[in-house]
Amino acid sequence: MRIIGLLLNLLILILVVFVAFSFSALNSGNVPVNYYFGSRELPLPVIVLLAIMFGALLGIAASLGLVLKSRYQASKLRRTLKKTEKEVVSLQSVGAKESS
């Protein structure tokens, strides 16, 4: 099952790379980019790549708080579980001593 998932991911990656290369080959012209401090002409694939990278960085930054909060919660729950397991073991040993 795991191999099928890896192969499917590889196939999707190859498809995305192929589409990206064909897009950049078909649209290789320069496009004017106006920003606050001036303007420049850049190839369209470069602009698209920069926009995708900027969006990915924003997505990572937006989800970072949730990820850190979840890790903290998981750590806290692990500590509580260890403490509870120790209590259960000690109660079992007390119960075993009383019954003998």
SERO-4910 file (N, C-alpha, C, O; in steps of 0.05 Angstrom, whole numbers):
BEGIN
 pado doro    nc1    nc2    nc3   cac1   cac2   cac3    cc1    cc2    cc3    oc1    oc2    oc3
  Met    A     16    -24      0      0      0      0     17     25      0     11     45    -14
  Arg    A     38     25     16     56     48     18     70     54     -9     74     77    -16
  Ile    A     77     33    -23     91     36    -48     72     49    -69     81     66    -85
  Ile    A     47     41    -68     27     53    -87     24     83    -82     23     99   -100
  Gly    A     24     91    -56     22    119    -49     47    135    -58     44    157    -69
  Leu    A     70    123    -55     95    136    -64     95    139    -95    103    160   -105
  Leu    A     87    118   -108     86    119   -138     65    140   -147     70    154   -167
  Leu    A     43    141   -134     23    161   -141     33    190   -136     29    207   -153
  Asn    A     47    194   -114     59    220   -109     80    227   -130     81    250   -139
  Leu    A     96    207   -137    117    212   -158    104    219   -185    113    237   -199
  Leu    A     82    205   -191     68    210   -216     57    238   -217     58    252   -237
  Ile    A     45    246   -195     33    273   -193     55    294   -195     52    315   -208
  Leu    A     78    290   -182    101    308   -183    111    311   -212    116    333   -221
  Ile    A    114    288   -225    123    289   -253    103    304   -271    111    320   -288
  Leu    A     77    300   -266     57    315   -281     58    345   -277     56    360   -295
  Val    A     61    353   -251     63    381   -245     88    394   -257     87    416   -268
  Val    A    110    380   -256    135    391   -268    132    393   -298    141    413   -310
  Phe    A    120    373   -311    115    374   -340     97    398   -347    103    412   -366
  Val    A     76    402   -332     58    425   -338     73    451   -334     69    470   -349
  Ala    A     89    453   -313    104    477   -307    124    483   -330    126    506   -339
  Phe    A    138    463   -339    157    467   -361    143    475   -387    152    492   -402
  Ser    A    120    462   -393    106    469   -417     95    497   -415     94    511   -435
  Phe    A     85    505   -392     75    532   -388     97    552   -392     93    573   -406
  Ser    A    121    547   -381    143    566   -385    153    567   -413    162    588   -423
  Ala    A    151    545   -427    160    544   -455    140    560   -473    148    573   -492
  Leu    A    114    557   -467     94    571   -483     92    601   -477     83    616   -494
  Asn    A     99    609   -452     96    636   -444    122    648   -434    125    655   -410
  Ser    A    141    649   -451    168    658   -443    173    688   -447    195    697   -444
  Gly    A    152    702   -454    155    731   -460    159    747   -434    153    739   -412
  Asn    A    170    771   -438    174    789   -416    148    804   -409    133    811   -427
  Val    A    144    809   -383    120    823   -374    129    846   -356    146    842   -339
  Pro    A    117    869   -360    125    891   -342    113    887   -314     90    881   -311
  Val    A    130    891   -294    122    889   -266    126    916   -253    148    926   -252
  Asn    A    104    927   -244    105    953   -230    103    949   -200     85    936   -190
  Tyr    A    122    960   -186    122    958   -156    127    986   -145    130   1005   -161
  Tyr    A    127    988   -119    127   1015   -106    151   1032   -114    149   1056   -116
  Phe    A    174   1020   -118    199   1035   -122    207   1037   -152    228   1048   -158
  Gly    A    191   1026   -170    198   1028   -198    184   1006   -213    163    995   -205
  Ser    A    195    999   -236    184    977   -252    207    963   -266    228    973   -270
  Arg    A    201    938   -274    220    921   -288    205    903   -307    181    898   -304
  Glu    A    219    893   -326    208    872   -344    221    846   -337    245    843   -337
  Leu    A    204    826   -330    214    800   -322    199    779   -339    176    783   -347
  Pro    A    211    756   -343    197    734   -357    174    724   -341    175    723   -316
  Leu    A    152    718   -354    128    709   -340    132    685   -322    122    685   -300
  Pro    A    147    664   -330    151    642   -312    165    650   -286    160    638   -265
  Val    A    183    669   -287    197    678   -263    176    692   -244    177    687   -220
  Ile    A    159    707   -255    138    721   -239    120    700   -226    113    703   -202
  Val    A    112    680   -241     94    660   -231    108    644   -209     97    638   -188
  Leu    A    134    637   -213    149    622   -193    152    639   -167    149    628   -146
  Leu    A    158    665   -170    160    682   -147    134    684   -132    133    684   -107
  Ala    A    112    686   -146     85    687   -133     79    661   -118     68    662    -96
  Ile    A     86    639   -130     81    613   -117     98    610    -92     88    601    -71
  Met    A    123    618    -94    141    617    -70    132    636    -48    132    628    -25
  Phe    A    123    660    -55    113    679    -36     88    668    -22     85    671      2
  Gly    A     70    656    -38     46    645    -26     52    621     -8     39    618     13
  Ala    A     71    605    -15     79    582      2     91    592     28     84    581     49
  Leu    A    107    613     27    118    624     51     97    636     69     97    633     94
  Leu    A     77    650     57     55    660     73     38    638     86     30    640    108
  Gly    A     34    616     71     20    594     82     34    580    105     22    573    125
  Ile    A     60    578    102     76    566    124     75    584    149     72    574    171
  Ala    A     78    610    144     77    629    167     50    629    180     48    631    205
  Ala    A     29    626    164      2    626    176     -4    601    192    -18    602    212
  Ser    A      7    579    184      1    553    198     22    548    220     18    529    236
  Leu    A     43    563    222     64    558    242     53    559    270     60    543    287
  Gly    A     36    578    276     24    581    302      8    556    310     10    547    333
  Leu    A     -8    546    291    -24    522    297     -7    498    302    -13    481    319
  Val    A     14    495    286     32    472    289     46    473    316     47    453    330
  Leu    A     56    496    324     70    499    349     51    494    373     58    481    392
  Lys    A     26    504    370      6    499    391      0    469    394     -3    459    416
  Ser    A     -3    456    371     -9    427    372     14    411    384     10    392    399
  Arg    A     39    419    377     62    405    389     63    409    419     69    390    434
  Tyr    A     57    433    428     57    438    457     36    422    471     41    410    492
  Gln    A     12    421    459    -10    405    470     -3    376    471     -8    362    491
  Ala    A      9    365    450     17    337    449     38    331    471     36    310    484
  Ser    A     57    349    474     77    345    495     64    345    523     71    329    540
  Lys    A     46    364    527     32    365    553     16    340    558     16    330    580
  Leu    A      3    329    538    -13    305    541      5    281    546     -2    263    561
  Arg    A     29    280    533     48    258    538     57    258    567     59    237    580
  Arg    A     63    282    578     71    284    606     48    275    625     53    260    644
  Thr    A     24    283    619      1    274    635     -3    244    633     -9    231    653
  Leu    A      1    233    610     -2    204    606     19    189    623     13    169    636
  Lys    A     44    198    622     65    185    637     59    186    667     63    166    681
  Lys    A     50    209    676     43    212    704     20    194    712     22    181    733
  Thr    A      0    192    695    -23    174    701    -15    145    700    -24    129    717
  Glu    A      3    137    682     12    110    681     27    102    706     24     80    716
  Lys    A     44    121    716     58    116    741     39    112    764     42     95    781
  Glu    A     18    129    765     -2    126    786    -17     99    784    -22     87    805
  Val    A    -23     90    760    -37     65    757    -19     42    767    -28     24    780
  Val    A      7     43    759     26     22    768     28     22    798     28      0    811
  Ser    A     30     45    810     32     46    840      7     36    853      8     23    873
  Leu    A    -17     43    842    -42     33    853    -45      3    850    -55    -10    868
  Gln    A    -35     -7    828    -36    -36    824    -18    -51    843    -25    -72    854
  Ser    A      5    -39    849     24    -52    868     12    -51    896     16    -69    912
  Val    A     -1    -29    903    -14    -26    929    -37    -46    932    -40    -59    952
  Gly    A    -52    -49    911    -75    -68    911    -65    -97    913    -77   -113    926
  Ala    A    -42   -103    900    -31   -130    901    -21   -136    929    -23   -159    939
  Lys    A     -9   -116    943      1   -120    970    -22   -125    989    -19   -141   1008
  Glu    A    -44   -110    986    -66   -112   1004    -81   -139   1001    -91   -150   1021
  Ser    A    -82   -150    977    -96   -175    973    -80   -199    982    -92   -220    985
  Ser    A    -54   -196    986    -39   -220    995    -37   -223   1024    -25   -242   1034
***
